Amino acid sequence: MSMRLKAGLPHPLGATWDGRGTNFALFSATATKVDLCLFDSQGRRELERVPLEERTEDVWHGYLNDVSPGQLYGYRVHGAYEPEHGHRFNPHKLLLDPYAKRLAGRLVWSDAHFGYRTGSPREDLSFDRRDNARGMPKAVVVDANFNWGRRESRPNTAWEDTIIYEAHVKGLTQMRDDVPPGLRGTYRGLSSPAMVDHLKRLGVTAIELLPIHGFVDDRRLVEQKLSNYWGYNSLSFFAPDARYGSDNPLDAFRTTVARLHDAGIEVLLDVVYNHTAEGNHLGPTLSFRGIDNTSYYWLKPDNARYYDDFTGTGNSLKLTHPRVLQMVMDSLRYWVEVCHVDGFRFDLATTLARTADGFDRGCGFLTAIRQDPVLAEVKLIAEPWDVGLGGYQVGAFPSQWSEWNDRYRSTLRRYWSGAGDLVGDLSRRMTGSSDVFNHDGRKPRAGINHITVHDGFTLMDLFSYNDKHNEANGEDNRDGSNDNLSNNCGHEGPTDDAGIVSLRRQLRKNQLACLLLAQGVPLVLAGDEVGNTQNGNNNTYCQDNEVGWVGWGNLGRADEDFTDFIGRLIDIRTRFPQLRARRWVDGRRADGSYGALWLTPQAEDMTEDDWNFPESRFVAYVLGPVQSGQAPLFIVLNAAADPIAFKMPKMPEYRNWRQLLNTADENRAEVELAASADTQAPSRSVLVFAGSP
């Protein structure tokens, strides 16, 4: 071993600069040799290969005393090429370090990225000797130090007070005229003064970003002049993608986090640990496949040539392997400790909790999360399903977790699209979905309520299209869900019909009102506040253009800009703690108090017949005060096409009801009604009243 190369340490994994030199450590249980490849500053020329001869507990490692931050590198890993036994080593392929903290360059597609001879009759059983290094992104040695400043601190917003705003880094600001041109579509654009002011006007407490881990554009999309816009195609779980901050993406992202924290806004990351960009057995060899295929991926137990695919992407990461689990845990801690993020939304989280026997609440991943002191302080959100057998697991995650509540979405979409016989289901969705989450000590914050998210119609399109229109995706409109539970209000797409335009506006307000009046944690999709449309495309994963970006043309238009409307709803939510419930609601109690009273239009307690009335579209209920001296709330939901007469409740201590909201009243008229007064709910409206003495 030369003087410049020392044995180094097997931990931490990745490239670690200590101020003098850099330690390199790479896990591979089945490799026979590992070469560290150093490149010039442009990543075009391989300067040298350094064999890592030290191996400790399946970690290959070495320390180079002349390597400093900015050095580009990759690996070539030797071993058996036996696809039928799961081994796909090919030293002709430059591989990305799974622990890379920064990437230089982007993947330039060619057949050289495949470990086998493309077009060969033997497909992936053949062996390819072409070098792919010129078209591969390279890992970069980084200096992780960063001056956060004395003022920066986490908002630490309580779950009950959390309101999430889901956004794409580029799509959110690319078309904002009040964001400086050089910042649009970047990390720094998220924390520009105009964007921060907008988030504060809305009243949201957290921004949840679609994936920013280094990801790859699929070859098929590139050839069609499209891209993997959403980013659910991860290749690097530690590096912020450079397309949103090419100068220094890590520092740009951390600066943005600091500025958002200064504004009291948390940053949550949508993370994709369920699969990688390498696809199925015919996919490219870019990193994990060529480092240790049998360790990183679930392979078919009866034929290791093929992958067990629970994700619909061709492969699934195998978190039952201790080193793969370590990589995910190290990645999560890195984003919390080094980048100060406040939580994570886990894409297809069921896959992460799979064992050989299927989903397991006691699996290694969920157990590791539960005991980790760093992750104990951050928000954890599961997308509680995948496409494998037994993949739908809504309500099954441990109490530390919250989950996307698709039951809320389906019920509220059906209700405001005119379906009847939903009052029982609707009552449960508006009070936290206790039928789904009330077990094992879980609280109402377990459910993340949403009507629209990145995947599917926007709120504008939900009431403008009955069918998806995904032709621009190049898949003959086969992609995307066919079950949208949408309602075009009588016309497919844009229209000048004033009645239809008014109805669509009203229904959008109703959905937003219910979302922010419902117990549980609300999630608002970026752009829904300004009527953003995707022209009926419900799967814009590849639309890095005006279709996928948020259109801000309605910003400032009194009839279409709902920013202040949402702000008013959030203000109501903030003022009345029963909307931010910490406990499950009950009915009448022995001492005369109550959690929720469900009432008929005559202000009488609902009976079994009322609950089962087949075509009921009217729901009215009173949420009791949390503490003595606070006011009750009376909420009325009328999805009928006609007004419905009802009577104001008569409650002890409250002689009057002051109207806080009427989604059918554009003028926001001040109304106060006496207890037992007769009134009516306008067609398709949401009303909210606060009791007063």
Secondary structure, 3 states (H helix, E strand, C coil): CCCCEECCCCCCCEEEECCCCEEEEEECCCCCEEEEEEECCCCCCEEEEEECCEEECCEEEEEECCCCCCCEEEEEEECCEEHHHCEECCCCCCECCCCCCCEECCCCCCHHHCCCCCCCCCHHHCCCCCCCHHHCCEEECCCCCCCCCCCCCCCCCCHHHCCEEEECHHHHHCCCCCCCCCCCCCHHHHCCHHHHHHHHHHCCCEEEECCCEEECCCHHHHHCCCCCCCCCCEEEEEEECHHHCCCCHHHHHHHHHHHHHHCCCEEEEEECCCCCCCCCCCCCCCCHHHHHHHHHECEECCEEEEECCCCCCCCCECCCCHHHHHHHHHHHHHHHHCCCCCEEEECCHHHHCEECCEECCCCHHHHHHHHCCCHHHCEEEECCCCCCCCCCCCCCCCCCCEEEEHHHHHHHHHHHCCCCCCHHHHHHHHECCHHHHCCCCCCHHHEEEECCCCCCCCHHHHCCCCCCCCHHHCCCCCCCCCCCCCCCCCCCCCCCCHHHHHHHHHHHHHHHHHHHHCECEEEEECCHHHCCCCCCCCCHHHCCCCCCCCCCCCCCCCCCCCHHHHHHHHHHHHHCHHHHCCCCCCCECCCCCECEEEECCCCCECCHHHHCCCCCCEEEEEECCCCCCCCCEEEEEECCCCCEEEECCCECCECEEEEEEECCCCCCCCCEEECCCEEEECCCEEEEEEEEC
